[in-house]
């Protein structure tokens, strides 16, 4: 494992492998009932005997470790006797050494199998939830605060899909021809607005001290798994991840997948790193594409831009020491709040309940914007504190400062403490487009017909928008008004 230096972050040298995850078996098994209840409340189905089998494997691992160490000690003792020519007759000593060699190999093999089974079963468990996390499904989320203007009344005429179709800003026929449903083309002002939103969010993140990164959109499946992104949904019925088929030249290479969020490559960038505590927190912001295979599975939400298979996302990522992660989570929330406030959206901040945390998050805040065309609130950002869940799987550790509560943990007396990782959405572009269009569009009613006349957009985006203020052509014209 290498120590951290600033240049190390962007080194092109590849690590061939990452150590096996190092889990906290003591916490998992000190109260098996609590661990099982935690998984149940997070909607992670486990066999009824999962924790008892895990406890048995842990006991077996410890016993095999004891037996292996005893056999190795005896091996050394017999080896010393052979060197000194003492003890039983030479032939007896040789036979004893041979028997011990066989015994050690058997114990090593049994221990390896026990450790692999133990790790596999433990990895099926989710992170522990924060004590303050609401319990239950999505509707049990607790509203922490609201901000922005009063919500505009729900209005079907404000549907972003109808507005975009009117001016030709989306091309469903092109999507159907080239890729399929829920793979949208953004045309004209929508394409320019995407870039404006990316640069607006980036400008705030960079101002707050986040280092910009352009990460890869393809990642090793192993890295996604270590970050807590499972290749299949909880029911095992369908894949959530797009996996890449190996080419003839890369059949022996590690399996790859399209990343579901830039959080994954940003976390992987720090894998197998030891940080001095003085270099924490590490803060980066990445812009990348997110790919979601499940986009077409949720009814009305699949219309338009709300739920798509591919979208642009600006992602904040933090590596923190253990004492500072809750403060970092609040900072992420404040950055997201500043971005949304600048856009003039009506927003509510939610403390998400246990069934919405996934595998890796200890606690999660969502921000939802009011979308009057949909007649509902829609998630625009998410912030998660994963504490040491990802760091244990990616081998991200740090050397505590002398005054830290973890400062007594030194390499000579035990392993280094694991860092905490956090992530937050700075801008999920399609969701922001939906919110901006449905709140900002203007229209007139002519009988039963709706005639769209323009779009009111927040002034903060104007300096990032490289197009003109006119909308449409061929008789359907409108204007952008910056407010």
Secondary structure, 3 states (H helix, E strand, C coil): CEECCHHHHHCCCCCCCCCCCCCCHHHHHHCHHHHHHHHHHCCCCCCCCHHHHHHHHHHHHHHHHHHHHHHHHHHHHHHHHHHHCCCCCHHHHHHHHHHHHHHHHHHHHHHHHHHHHHHHHHHCCCCCCCCCCCCCCHHHCEEEEEECCCCCCCCHHHCHHHHHHHHCCECHHHHHHHCCCCCCCECCHHHHHHHHHHHHHHHHHHHCCCEEECCCCEEEHHHHHHCCCCCECCCCCCECCCEECCCCCCCCCCCEEECCCHHHHHHHHCCCEEEEHHHCCEEEEEEEEEECCCHHHCHHHHCCCCCCCEEEEEEEEEEECCCCHHHHHHHHHHHHHHHHHHCCCCEEEEECCHHHCCCCCCEEEEEEEEECCCCEEEEEEEEEECCCHHHHHHCEEEECCCCCCCCCCCCCCCCCEECEEEEEEEEEHHHHHHHHHHHHEEEEEECCEEEEEEEEECHHHHHHCCCCCEECCCCCCEEEEEC
